[in-house]
């Protein structure tokens, strides 16, 4: 699995997922809050299945050496390559 979720996207997903998931335990205590596991998991793993199906990536490609043609020595990036 190649990472396709960028750093900012990951942080936002983790925050949103944790916030939504918290509603299962406090506040309205709705079982729908367990859907917060989805953005939380994709944020933690760095890979989103719908992004993969649609060919989307929010990773910065400058340091990956992929589509933008960035060199691997350009520094670390979210795609897991240096």
PDB file with SEQRES, HELIX, SHEET and CRYST1 records, atoms N, CA, C and O in Angstrom:
SEQRES   1 A   82  UNK UNK UNK UNK UNK UNK UNK UNK UNK UNK UNK UNK UNK          
SEQRES   2 A   82  UNK UNK UNK UNK UNK UNK UNK UNK UNK UNK UNK UNK UNK          
SEQRES   3 A   82  UNK UNK UNK UNK UNK UNK UNK UNK UNK UNK UNK UNK UNK          
SEQRES   4 A   82  UNK UNK UNK UNK UNK UNK UNK UNK UNK UNK UNK UNK UNK          
SEQRES   5 A   82  UNK UNK UNK UNK UNK UNK UNK UNK UNK UNK UNK UNK UNK          
SEQRES   6 A   82  UNK UNK UNK UNK UNK UNK UNK UNK UNK UNK UNK UNK UNK          
SEQRES   7 A   82  UNK UNK UNK UNK                                              
HELIX    1 AA1 UNK A    7  UNK A   22  1                                  16    
HELIX    2 AA2 UNK A   31  UNK A   35  5                                   5    
HELIX    3 AA3 UNK A   36  UNK A   45  1                                  10    
HELIX    4 AA4 UNK A   49  UNK A   54  1                                   6    
HELIX    5 AA5 UNK A   72  UNK A   74  5                                   3    
CRYST1    1.000    1.000    1.000  90.00  90.00  90.00 P 1           1          
ATOM      1  N   UNK A   1       0.834  -1.180   0.000  1.00  0.00           N  
ATOM      2  CA  UNK A   1       0.000   0.000   0.000  1.00  0.00           C  
ATOM      3  C   UNK A   1       0.879   1.244   0.000  1.00  0.00           C  
ATOM      4  O   UNK A   1       1.641   1.475   0.939  1.00  0.00           O  
ATOM      5  N   UNK A   2       0.771   2.015  -1.023  1.00  0.00           N  
ATOM      6  CA  UNK A   2       1.509   3.270  -1.116  1.00  0.00           C  
ATOM      7  C   UNK A   2       0.673   4.351  -0.442  1.00  0.00           C  
ATOM      8  O   UNK A   2      -0.530   4.448  -0.680  1.00  0.00           O  
ATOM      9  N   UNK A   3       1.304   5.154   0.391  1.00  0.00           N  
ATOM     10  CA  UNK A   3       0.572   6.201   1.101  1.00  0.00           C  
ATOM     11  C   UNK A   3       0.020   7.204   0.108  1.00  0.00           C  
ATOM     12  O   UNK A   3       0.709   7.615  -0.826  1.00  0.00           O  
ATOM     13  N   UNK A   4      -1.237   7.598   0.317  1.00  0.00           N  
ATOM     14  CA  UNK A   4      -1.864   8.571  -0.562  1.00  0.00           C  
ATOM     15  C   UNK A   4      -2.562   9.688   0.222  1.00  0.00           C  
ATOM     16  O   UNK A   4      -3.334  10.460  -0.345  1.00  0.00           O  
ATOM     17  N   UNK A   5      -2.287   9.767   1.516  1.00  0.00           N  
ATOM     18  CA  UNK A   5      -2.872  10.806   2.361  1.00  0.00           C  
ATOM     19  C   UNK A   5      -1.732  11.665   2.892  1.00  0.00           C  
ATOM     20  O   UNK A   5      -0.849  11.169   3.592  1.00  0.00           O  
ATOM     21  N   UNK A   6      -1.752  12.951   2.560  1.00  0.00           N  
ATOM     22  CA  UNK A   6      -0.710  13.879   2.967  1.00  0.00           C  
ATOM     23  C   UNK A   6      -0.739  14.195   4.453  1.00  0.00           C  
ATOM     24  O   UNK A   6      -1.685  13.843   5.157  1.00  0.00           O  
ATOM     25  N   UNK A   7       0.308  14.863   4.922  1.00  0.00           N  
ATOM     26  CA  UNK A   7       0.454  15.137   6.345  1.00  0.00           C  
ATOM     27  C   UNK A   7      -0.680  15.986   6.913  1.00  0.00           C  
ATOM     28  O   UNK A   7      -1.232  15.647   7.960  1.00  0.00           O  
ATOM     29  N   UNK A   8      -1.039  17.083   6.246  1.00  0.00           N  
ATOM     30  CA  UNK A   8      -2.136  17.924   6.730  1.00  0.00           C  
ATOM     31  C   UNK A   8      -3.444  17.140   6.715  1.00  0.00           C  
ATOM     32  O   UNK A   8      -4.222  17.206   7.667  1.00  0.00           O  
ATOM     33  N   UNK A   9      -3.682  16.409   5.654  1.00  0.00           N  
ATOM     34  CA  UNK A   9      -4.875  15.577   5.524  1.00  0.00           C  
ATOM     35  C   UNK A   9      -4.930  14.547   6.658  1.00  0.00           C  
ATOM     36  O   UNK A   9      -5.996  14.299   7.222  1.00  0.00           O  
ATOM     37  N   UNK A  10      -3.792  13.956   6.986  1.00  0.00           N  
ATOM     38  CA  UNK A  10      -3.729  12.957   8.060  1.00  0.00           C  
ATOM     39  C   UNK A  10      -4.093  13.575   9.406  1.00  0.00           C  
ATOM     40  O   UNK A  10      -4.881  13.009  10.164  1.00  0.00           O  
ATOM     41  N   UNK A  11      -3.515  14.740   9.700  1.00  0.00           N  
ATOM     42  CA  UNK A  11      -3.798  15.406  10.976  1.00  0.00           C  
ATOM     43  C   UNK A  11      -5.280  15.741  11.088  1.00  0.00           C  
ATOM     44  O   UNK A  11      -5.898  15.507  12.127  1.00  0.00           O  
ATOM     45  N   UNK A  12      -5.846  16.287  10.020  1.00  0.00           N  
ATOM     46  CA  UNK A  12      -7.268  16.646  10.037  1.00  0.00           C  
ATOM     47  C   UNK A  12      -8.154  15.408  10.194  1.00  0.00           C  
ATOM     48  O   UNK A  12      -9.155  15.449  10.910  1.00  0.00           O  
ATOM     49  N   UNK A  13      -7.794  14.318   9.536  1.00  0.00           N  
ATOM     50  CA  UNK A  13      -8.570  13.084   9.657  1.00  0.00           C  
ATOM     51  C   UNK A  13      -8.506  12.519  11.078  1.00  0.00           C  
ATOM     52  O   UNK A  13      -9.511  12.055  11.615  1.00  0.00           O  
ATOM     53  N   UNK A  14      -7.320  12.563  11.677  1.00  0.00           N  
ATOM     54  CA  UNK A  14      -7.172  12.047  13.042  1.00  0.00           C  
ATOM     55  C   UNK A  14      -7.992  12.870  14.021  1.00  0.00           C  
ATOM     56  O   UNK A  14      -8.684  12.315  14.875  1.00  0.00           O  
ATOM     57  N   UNK A  15      -7.918  14.193  13.902  1.00  0.00           N  
ATOM     58  CA  UNK A  15      -8.685  15.069  14.796  1.00  0.00           C  
ATOM     59  C   UNK A  15     -10.186  14.864  14.597  1.00  0.00           C  
ATOM     60  O   UNK A  15     -10.929  14.701  15.565  1.00  0.00           O  
ATOM     61  N   UNK A  16     -10.625  14.873  13.343  1.00  0.00           N  
ATOM     62  CA  UNK A  16     -12.055  14.707  13.058  1.00  0.00           C  
ATOM     63  C   UNK A  16     -12.544  13.327  13.486  1.00  0.00           C  
ATOM     64  O   UNK A  16     -13.619  13.204  14.073  1.00  0.00           O  
ATOM     65  N   UNK A  17     -11.761  12.290  13.195  1.00  0.00           N  
ATOM     66  CA  UNK A  17     -12.153  10.934  13.572  1.00  0.00           C  
ATOM     67  C   UNK A  17     -12.275  10.765  15.071  1.00  0.00           C  
ATOM     68  O   UNK A  17     -13.222  10.148  15.559  1.00  0.00           O  
ATOM     69  N   UNK A  18     -11.309  11.316  15.809  1.00  0.00           N  
ATOM     70  CA  UNK A  18     -11.360  11.222  17.269  1.00  0.00           C  
ATOM     71  C   UNK A  18     -12.545  12.002  17.828  1.00  0.00           C  
ATOM     72  O   UNK A  18     -13.205  11.552  18.766  1.00  0.00           O  
ATOM     73  N   UNK A  19     -12.812  13.174  17.249  1.00  0.00           N  
ATOM     74  CA  UNK A  19     -13.951  13.974  17.703  1.00  0.00           C  
ATOM     75  C   UNK A  19     -15.280  13.254  17.447  1.00  0.00           C  
ATOM     76  O   UNK A  19     -16.147  13.215  18.320  1.00  0.00           O  
ATOM     77  N   UNK A  20     -15.432  12.694  16.265  1.00  0.00           N  
ATOM     78  CA  UNK A  20     -16.673  11.973  15.932  1.00  0.00           C  
ATOM     79  C   UNK A  20     -16.807  10.731  16.808  1.00  0.00           C  
ATOM     80  O   UNK A  20     -17.889  10.440  17.318  1.00  0.00           O  
ATOM     81  N   UNK A  21     -15.717  10.009  16.981  1.00  0.00           N  
ATOM     82  CA  UNK A  21     -15.736   8.794  17.789  1.00  0.00           C  
ATOM     83  C   UNK A  21     -16.068   9.095  19.241  1.00  0.00           C  
ATOM     84  O   UNK A  21     -16.691   8.274  19.914  1.00  0.00           O  
ATOM     85  N   UNK A  22     -15.666  10.251  19.732  1.00  0.00           N  
ATOM     86  CA  UNK A  22     -15.944  10.603  21.130  1.00  0.00           C  
ATOM     87  C   UNK A  22     -17.441  10.706  21.404  1.00  0.00           C  
ATOM     88  O   UNK A  22     -17.871  10.520  22.543  1.00  0.00           O  
ATOM     89  N   UNK A  23     -18.241  10.998  20.380  1.00  0.00           N  
ATOM     90  CA  UNK A  23     -19.690  11.082  20.570  1.00  0.00           C  
ATOM     91  C   UNK A  23     -20.322   9.722  20.869  1.00  0.00           C  
ATOM     92  O   UNK A  23     -21.492   9.661  21.249  1.00  0.00           O  
ATOM     93  N   UNK A  24     -19.583   8.651  20.708  1.00  0.00           N  
ATOM     94  CA  UNK A  24     -20.099   7.327  21.078  1.00  0.00           C  
ATOM     95  C   UNK A  24     -20.049   7.144  22.590  1.00  0.00           C  
ATOM     96  O   UNK A  24     -20.741   6.287  23.140  1.00  0.00           O  
ATOM     97  N   UNK A  25     -19.228   7.951  23.259  1.00  0.00           N  
ATOM     98  CA  UNK A  25     -19.024   7.779  24.695  1.00  0.00           C  
ATOM     99  C   UNK A  25     -19.538   8.948  25.528  1.00  0.00           C  
ATOM    100  O   UNK A  25     -19.937   8.760  26.677  1.00  0.00           O  
ATOM    101  N   UNK A  26     -19.532  10.147  24.962  1.00  0.00           N  
ATOM    102  CA  UNK A  26     -20.038  11.328  25.667  1.00  0.00           C  
ATOM    103  C   UNK A  26     -21.027  12.051  24.768  1.00  0.00           C  
ATOM    104  O   UNK A  26     -21.054  11.823  23.559  1.00  0.00           O  
ATOM    105  N   UNK A  27     -21.821  12.902  25.344  1.00  0.00           N  
ATOM    106  CA  UNK A  27     -22.794  13.649  24.552  1.00  0.00           C  
ATOM    107  C   UNK A  27     -23.955  12.761  24.151  1.00  0.00           C  
ATOM    108  O   UNK A  27     -24.536  12.076  24.992  1.00  0.00           O  
ATOM    109  N   UNK A  28     -24.300  12.768  22.857  1.00  0.00           N  
ATOM    110  CA  UNK A  28     -25.478  12.017  22.413  1.00  0.00           C  
ATOM    111  C   UNK A  28     -25.331  10.499  22.502  1.00  0.00           C  
ATOM    112  O   UNK A  28     -26.341   9.795  22.484  1.00  0.00           O  
ATOM    113  N   UNK A  29     -24.127   9.978  22.596  1.00  0.00           N  
ATOM    114  CA  UNK A  29     -23.848   8.545  22.688  1.00  0.00           C  
ATOM    115  C   UNK A  29     -24.560   7.742  21.603  1.00  0.00           C  
ATOM    116  O   UNK A  29     -25.214   6.736  21.876  1.00  0.00           O  
ATOM    117  N   UNK A  30     -24.417   8.207  20.387  1.00  0.00           N  
ATOM    118  CA  UNK A  30     -25.052   7.562  19.246  1.00  0.00           C  
ATOM    119  C   UNK A  30     -24.135   6.490  18.662  1.00  0.00           C  
ATOM    120  O   UNK A  30     -22.922   6.684  18.591  1.00  0.00           O  
ATOM    121  N   UNK A  31     -24.706   5.364  18.246  1.00  0.00           N  
ATOM    122  CA  UNK A  31     -23.876   4.344  17.593  1.00  0.00           C  
ATOM    123  C   UNK A  31     -23.313   4.823  16.251  1.00  0.00           C  
ATOM    124  O   UNK A  31     -22.338   4.251  15.763  1.00  0.00           O  
ATOM    125  N   UNK A  32     -23.893   5.842  15.652  1.00  0.00           N  
ATOM    126  CA  UNK A  32     -23.380   6.405  14.412  1.00  0.00           C  
ATOM    127  C   UNK A  32     -21.981   6.994  14.609  1.00  0.00           C  
ATOM    128  O   UNK A  32     -21.223   7.138  13.649  1.00  0.00           O  
ATOM    129  N   UNK A  33     -21.648   7.326  15.832  1.00  0.00           N  
ATOM    130  CA  UNK A  33     -20.346   7.925  16.123  1.00  0.00           C  
ATOM    131  C   UNK A  33     -19.201   6.953  15.832  1.00  0.00           C  
ATOM    132  O   UNK A  33     -18.063   7.379  15.636  1.00  0.00           O  
ATOM    133  N   UNK A  34     -19.494   5.662  15.802  1.00  0.00           N  
ATOM    134  CA  UNK A  34     -18.442   4.691  15.494  1.00  0.00           C  
ATOM    135  C   UNK A  34     -17.924   4.836  14.067  1.00  0.00           C  
ATOM    136  O   UNK A  34     -16.888   4.265  13.725  1.00  0.00           O  
ATOM    137  N   UNK A  35     -18.631   5.590  13.235  1.00  0.00           N  
ATOM    138  CA  UNK A  35     -18.133   5.879  11.888  1.00  0.00           C  
ATOM    139  C   UNK A  35     -16.865   6.728  11.948  1.00  0.00           C  
ATOM    140  O   UNK A  35     -16.138   6.826  10.959  1.00  0.00           O  
ATOM    141  N   UNK A  36     -16.598   7.339  13.093  1.00  0.00           N  
ATOM    142  CA  UNK A  36     -15.368   8.103  13.277  1.00  0.00           C  
ATOM    143  C   UNK A  36     -14.123   7.245  13.189  1.00  0.00           C  
ATOM    144  O   UNK A  36     -13.017   7.763  13.029  1.00  0.00           O  
ATOM    145  N   UNK A  37     -14.293   5.942  13.292  1.00  0.00           N  
ATOM    146  CA  UNK A  37     -13.159   5.024  13.164  1.00  0.00           C  
ATOM    147  C   UNK A  37     -12.556   5.109  11.759  1.00  0.00           C  
ATOM    148  O   UNK A  37     -11.351   4.923  11.590  1.00  0.00           O  
ATOM    149  N   UNK A  38     -13.378   5.385  10.765  1.00  0.00           N  
ATOM    150  CA  UNK A  38     -12.906   5.413   9.380  1.00  0.00           C  
ATOM    151  C   UNK A  38     -11.886   6.529   9.146  1.00  0.00           C  
ATOM    152  O   UNK A  38     -10.771   6.240   8.713  1.00  0.00           O  
ATOM    153  N   UNK A  39     -12.232   7.809   9.419  1.00  0.00           N  
ATOM    154  CA  UNK A  39     -11.203   8.835   9.205  1.00  0.00           C  
ATOM    155  C   UNK A  39     -10.023   8.687  10.165  1.00  0.00           C  
ATOM    156  O   UNK A  39      -8.892   9.021   9.809  1.00  0.00           O  
ATOM    157  N   UNK A  40     -10.272   8.195  11.366  1.00  0.00           N  
ATOM    158  CA  UNK A  40      -9.182   7.985  12.320  1.00  0.00           C  
ATOM    159  C   UNK A  40      -8.193   6.946  11.784  1.00  0.00           C  
ATOM    160  O   UNK A  40      -6.981   7.153  11.829  1.00  0.00           O  
ATOM    161  N   UNK A  41      -8.715   5.837  11.283  1.00  0.00           N  
ATOM    162  CA  UNK A  41      -7.856   4.766  10.758  1.00  0.00           C  
ATOM    163  C   UNK A  41      -7.097   5.212   9.505  1.00  0.00           C  
ATOM    164  O   UNK A  41      -5.903   4.941   9.377  1.00  0.00           O  
ATOM    165  N   UNK A  42      -7.784   5.894   8.581  1.00  0.00           N  
ATOM    166  CA  UNK A  42      -7.102   6.327   7.358  1.00  0.00           C  
ATOM    167  C   UNK A  42      -6.047   7.381   7.674  1.00  0.00           C  
ATOM    168  O   UNK A  42      -5.022   7.455   6.996  1.00  0.00           O  
ATOM    169  N   UNK A  43      -6.287   8.190   8.688  1.00  0.00           N  
ATOM    170  CA  UNK A  43      -5.294   9.174   9.100  1.00  0.00           C  
ATOM    171  C   UNK A  43      -4.084   8.526   9.741  1.00  0.00           C  
ATOM    172  O   UNK A  43      -2.952   8.943   9.498  1.00  0.00           O  
ATOM    173  N   UNK A  44      -4.312   7.513  10.555  1.00  0.00           N  
ATOM    174  CA  UNK A  44      -3.206   6.835  11.217  1.00  0.00           C  
ATOM    175  C   UNK A  44      -2.369   6.007  10.247  1.00  0.00           C  
ATOM    176  O   UNK A  44      -1.145   5.958  10.362  1.00  0.00           O  
ATOM    177  N   UNK A  45      -3.025   5.364   9.304  1.00  0.00           N  
ATOM    178  CA  UNK A  45      -2.332   4.497   8.355  1.00  0.00           C  
ATOM    179  C   UNK A  45      -1.711   5.300   7.210  1.00  0.00           C  
ATOM    180  O   UNK A  45      -0.653   4.937   6.696  1.00  0.00           O  
ATOM    181  N   UNK A  46      -2.368   6.390   6.813  1.00  0.00           N  
ATOM    182  CA  UNK A  46      -1.856   7.200   5.706  1.00  0.00           C  
ATOM    183  C   UNK A  46      -2.292   6.715   4.345  1.00  0.00           C  
ATOM    184  O   UNK A  46      -1.741   7.137   3.329  1.00  0.00           O  
ATOM    185  N   UNK A  47      -3.266   5.840   4.309  1.00  0.00           N  
ATOM    186  CA  UNK A  47      -3.779   5.289   3.050  1.00  0.00           C  
ATOM    187  C   UNK A  47      -5.295   5.293   3.082  1.00  0.00           C  
ATOM    188  O   UNK A  47      -5.902   4.857   4.059  1.00  0.00           O  
ATOM    189  N   UNK A  48      -5.909   5.788   2.012  1.00  0.00           N  
ATOM    190  CA  UNK A  48      -7.363   5.882   1.922  1.00  0.00           C  
ATOM    191  C   UNK A  48      -7.834   5.077   0.709  1.00  0.00           C  
ATOM    192  O   UNK A  48      -7.460   5.397  -0.419  1.00  0.00           O  
ATOM    193  N   UNK A  49      -8.653   4.035   0.922  1.00  0.00           N  
ATOM    194  CA  UNK A  49      -9.109   3.216  -0.205  1.00  0.00           C  
ATOM    195  C   UNK A  49      -9.831   3.996  -1.309  1.00  0.00           C  
ATOM    196  O   UNK A  49      -9.541   3.758  -2.482  1.00  0.00           O  
ATOM    197  N   UNK A  50     -10.763   4.922  -0.996  1.00  0.00           N  
ATOM    198  CA  UNK A  50     -11.386   5.680  -2.093  1.00  0.00           C  
ATOM    199  C   UNK A  50     -10.380   6.519  -2.875  1.00  0.00           C  
ATOM    200  O   UNK A  50     -10.504   6.651  -4.093  1.00  0.00           O  
ATOM    201  N   UNK A  51      -9.383   7.089  -2.193  1.00  0.00           N  
ATOM    202  CA  UNK A  51      -8.338   7.833  -2.902  1.00  0.00           C  
ATOM    203  C   UNK A  51      -7.622   6.904  -3.876  1.00  0.00           C  
ATOM    204  O   UNK A  51      -7.343   7.289  -5.012  1.00  0.00           O  
ATOM    205  N   UNK A  52      -7.325   5.693  -3.439  1.00  0.00           N  
ATOM    206  CA  UNK A  52      -6.626   4.732  -4.295  1.00  0.00           C  
ATOM    207  C   UNK A  52      -7.472   4.366  -5.515  1.00  0.00           C  
ATOM    208  O   UNK A  52      -6.953   4.280  -6.627  1.00  0.00           O  
ATOM    209  N   UNK A  53      -8.760   4.152  -5.312  1.00  0.00           N  
ATOM    210  CA  UNK A  53      -9.641   3.791  -6.425  1.00  0.00           C  
ATOM    211  C   UNK A  53      -9.761   4.916  -7.447  1.00  0.00           C  
ATOM    212  O   UNK A  53      -9.845   4.673  -8.651  1.00  0.00           O  
ATOM    213  N   UNK A  54      -9.767   6.161  -6.943  1.00  0.00           N  
ATOM    214  CA  UNK A  54      -9.934   7.311  -7.827  1.00  0.00           C  
ATOM    215  C   UNK A  54      -8.616   7.901  -8.309  1.00  0.00           C  
ATOM    216  O   UNK A  54      -8.611   8.855  -9.088  1.00  0.00           O  
ATOM    217  N   UNK A  55      -7.503   7.345  -7.854  1.00  0.00           N  
ATOM    218  CA  UNK A  55      -6.196   7.836  -8.275  1.00  0.00           C  
ATOM    219  C   UNK A  55      -5.826   9.183  -7.677  1.00  0.00           C  
ATOM    220  O   UNK A  55      -5.067   9.945  -8.275  1.00  0.00           O  
ATOM    221  N   UNK A  56      -6.359   9.479  -6.501  1.00  0.00           N  
ATOM    222  CA  UNK A  56      -6.101  10.757  -5.831  1.00  0.00           C  
ATOM    223  C   UNK A  56      -4.998  10.564  -4.803  1.00  0.00           C  
ATOM    224  O   UNK A  56      -4.889   9.504  -4.187  1.00  0.00           O  
ATOM    225  N   UNK A  57      -4.189  11.587  -4.623  1.00  0.00           N  
ATOM    226  CA  UNK A  57      -3.182  11.581  -3.579  1.00  0.00           C  
ATOM    227  C   UNK A  57      -3.023  12.997  -3.060  1.00  0.00           C  
ATOM    228  O   UNK A  57      -2.863  13.931  -3.844  1.00  0.00           O  
ATOM    229  N   UNK A  58      -3.064  13.166  -1.741  1.00  0.00           N  
ATOM    230  CA  UNK A  58      -2.833  14.487  -1.164  1.00  0.00           C  
ATOM    231  C   UNK A  58      -1.403  14.604  -0.664  1.00  0.00           C  
ATOM    232  O   UNK A  58      -1.053  15.577   0.004  1.00  0.00           O  
ATOM    233  N   UNK A  59      -0.568  13.607  -0.987  1.00  0.00           N  
ATOM    234  CA  UNK A  59       0.855  13.671  -0.665  1.00  0.00           C  
ATOM    235  C   UNK A  59       1.522  14.718  -1.540  1.00  0.00           C  
ATOM    236  O   UNK A  59       1.153  14.913  -2.698  1.00  0.00           O  
ATOM    237  N   UNK A  60       2.510  15.384  -0.964  1.00  0.00           N  
ATOM    238  CA  UNK A  60       3.343  16.270  -1.771  1.00  0.00           C  
ATOM    239  C   UNK A  60       4.266  15.363  -2.573  1.00  0.00           C  
ATOM    240  O   UNK A  60       4.918  14.479  -2.016  1.00  0.00           O  
ATOM    241  N   UNK A  61       4.317  15.583  -3.858  1.00  0.00           N  
ATOM    242  CA  UNK A  61       5.089  14.684  -4.713  1.00  0.00           C  
ATOM    243  C   UNK A  61       6.504  15.162  -4.967  1.00  0.00           C  
ATOM    244  O   UNK A  61       7.257  14.481  -5.664  1.00  0.00           O  
ATOM    245  N   UNK A  62       6.892  16.303  -4.431  1.00  0.00           N  
ATOM    246  CA  UNK A  62       8.219  16.846  -4.682  1.00  0.00           C  
ATOM    247  C   UNK A  62       9.342  15.930  -4.233  1.00  0.00           C  
ATOM    248  O   UNK A  62      10.375  15.872  -4.902  1.00  0.00           O  
ATOM    249  N   UNK A  63       9.186  15.215  -3.130  1.00  0.00           N  
ATOM    250  CA  UNK A  63      10.255  14.371  -2.647  1.00  0.00           C  
ATOM    251  C   UNK A  63      10.040  12.905  -2.906  1.00  0.00           C  
ATOM    252  O   UNK A  63      10.848  12.086  -2.468  1.00  0.00           O  
ATOM    253  N   UNK A  64       8.994  12.543  -3.594  1.00  0.00           N  
ATOM    254  CA  UNK A  64       8.662  11.137  -3.780  1.00  0.00           C  
ATOM    255  C   UNK A  64       9.336  10.515  -4.995  1.00  0.00           C  
ATOM    256  O   UNK A  64       9.572   9.307  -5.020  1.00  0.00           O  
ATOM    257  N   UNK A  65       9.640  11.303  -5.976  1.00  0.00           N  
ATOM    258  CA  UNK A  65      10.174  10.744  -7.208  1.00  0.00           C  
ATOM    259  C   UNK A  65       9.078  10.106  -8.041  1.00  0.00           C  
ATOM    260  O   UNK A  65       9.373   9.271  -8.896  1.00  0.00           O  
ATOM    261  N   UNK A  66       7.805  10.477  -7.817  1.00  0.00           N  
ATOM    262  CA  UNK A  66       6.730   9.898  -8.616  1.00  0.00           C  
ATOM    263  C   UNK A  66       6.188  10.933  -9.607  1.00  0.00           C  
ATOM    264  O   UNK A  66       6.985  11.581 -10.284  1.00  0.00           O  
ATOM    265  N   UNK A  67       4.894  11.112  -9.719  1.00  0.00           N  
ATOM    266  CA  UNK A  67       4.271  11.882 -10.785  1.00  0.00           C  
ATOM    267  C   UNK A  67       4.909  13.242 -11.063  1.00  0.00           C  
ATOM    268  O   UNK A  67       5.056  13.611 -12.228  1.00  0.00           O  
ATOM    269  N   UNK A  68       5.290  13.998 -10.034  1.00  0.00           N  
ATOM    270  CA  UNK A  68       5.851  15.328 -10.271  1.00  0.00           C  
ATOM    271  C   UNK A  68       7.306  15.270 -10.683  1.00  0.00           C  
ATOM    272  O   UNK A  68       7.886  16.299 -11.030  1.00  0.00           O  
ATOM    273  N   UNK A  69       7.909  14.097 -10.655  1.00  0.00           N  
ATOM    274  CA  UNK A  69       9.281  13.946 -11.088  1.00  0.00           C  
ATOM    275  C   UNK A  69      10.292  14.440 -10.067  1.00  0.00           C  
ATOM    276  O   UNK A  69      11.430  14.748 -10.420  1.00  0.00           O  
ATOM    277  N   UNK A  70       9.893  14.518  -8.820  1.00  0.00           N  
ATOM    278  CA  UNK A  70      10.805  14.965  -7.784  1.00  0.00           C  
ATOM    279  C   UNK A  70      11.915  13.954  -7.563  1.00  0.00           C  
ATOM    280  O   UNK A  70      11.728  12.753  -7.761  1.00  0.00           O  
ATOM    281  N   UNK A  71      13.056  14.443  -7.158  1.00  0.00           N  
ATOM    282  CA  UNK A  71      14.173  13.536  -6.932  1.00  0.00           C  
ATOM    283  C   UNK A  71      14.079  12.926  -5.541  1.00  0.00           C  
ATOM    284  O   UNK A  71      13.614  13.595  -4.617  1.00  0.00           O  
ATOM    285  N   UNK A  72      14.500  11.691  -5.363  1.00  0.00           N  
ATOM    286  CA  UNK A  72      14.459  11.050  -4.057  1.00  0.00           C  
ATOM    287  C   UNK A  72      15.316  11.770  -3.026  1.00  0.00           C  
ATOM    288  O   UNK A  72      15.099  11.597  -1.827  1.00  0.00           O  
ATOM    289  N   UNK A  73      16.293  12.578  -3.462  1.00  0.00           N  
ATOM    290  CA  UNK A  73      17.148  13.279  -2.516  1.00  0.00           C  
ATOM    291  C   UNK A  73      16.577  14.641  -2.117  1.00  0.00           C  
ATOM    292  O   UNK A  73      17.252  15.410  -1.432  1.00  0.00           O  
ATOM    293  N   UNK A  74      15.350  14.952  -2.532  1.00  0.00           N  
ATOM    294  CA  UNK A  74      14.753  16.246  -2.239  1.00  0.00           C  
ATOM    295  C   UNK A  74      14.320  16.375  -0.798  1.00  0.00           C  
ATOM    296  O   UNK A  74      13.892  17.455  -0.388  1.00  0.00           O  
ATOM    297  N   UNK A  75      14.413  15.317  -0.011  1.00  0.00           N  
ATOM    298  CA  UNK A  75      14.038  15.381   1.387  1.00  0.00           C  
ATOM    299  C   UNK A  75      12.864  14.476   1.682  1.00  0.00           C  
ATOM    300  O   UNK A  75      12.286  13.891   0.767  1.00  0.00           O  
ATOM    301  N   UNK A  76      12.504  14.353   2.948  1.00  0.00           N  
ATOM    302  CA  UNK A  76      11.407  13.463   3.315  1.00  0.00           C  
ATOM    303  C   UNK A  76      10.060  13.987   2.841  1.00  0.00           C  
ATOM    304  O   UNK A  76       9.862  15.195   2.710  1.00  0.00           O  
ATOM    305  N   UNK A  77       9.163  13.089   2.591  1.00  0.00           N  
ATOM    306  CA  UNK A  77       7.808  13.457   2.212  1.00  0.00           C  
ATOM    307  C   UNK A  77       6.844  12.464   2.850  1.00  0.00           C  
ATOM    308  O   UNK A  77       7.273  11.536   3.536  1.00  0.00           O  
ATOM    309  N   UNK A  78       5.575  12.648   2.635  1.00  0.00           N  
ATOM    310  CA  UNK A  78       4.582  11.809   3.289  1.00  0.00           C  
ATOM    311  C   UNK A  78       4.428  10.449   2.618  1.00  0.00           C  
ATOM    312  O   UNK A  78       3.773   9.564   3.170  1.00  0.00           O  
ATOM    313  N   UNK A  79       5.009  10.267   1.454  1.00  0.00           N  
ATOM    314  CA  UNK A  79       4.778   9.010   0.740  1.00  0.00           C  
ATOM    315  C   UNK A  79       5.643   7.875   1.246  1.00  0.00           C  
ATOM    316  O   UNK A  79       5.562   6.761   0.730  1.00  0.00           O  
ATOM    317  N   UNK A  80       6.466   8.136   2.242  1.00  0.00           N  
ATOM    318  CA  UNK A  80       7.248   7.064   2.843  1.00  0.00           C  
ATOM    319  C   UNK A  80       8.607   6.854   2.215  1.00  0.00           C  
ATOM    320  O   UNK A  80       9.335   5.950   2.627  1.00  0.00           O  
ATOM    321  N   UNK A  81       8.969   7.648   1.242  1.00  0.00           N  
ATOM    322  CA  UNK A  81      10.288   7.538   0.620  1.00  0.00           C  
ATOM    323  C   UNK A  81      11.076   8.794   0.945  1.00  0.00           C  
ATOM    324  O   UNK A  81      10.493   9.859   1.142  1.00  0.00           O  
ATOM    325  N   UNK A  82      12.360   8.683   1.003  1.00  0.00           N  
ATOM    326  CA  UNK A  82      13.210   9.849   1.235  1.00  0.00           C  
ATOM    327  C   UNK A  82      13.925  10.225  -0.032  1.00  0.00           C  
ATOM    328  O   UNK A  82      14.693  11.187  -0.045  1.00  0.00           O  
TER     329      UNK A  82                                                      
END                                                                             
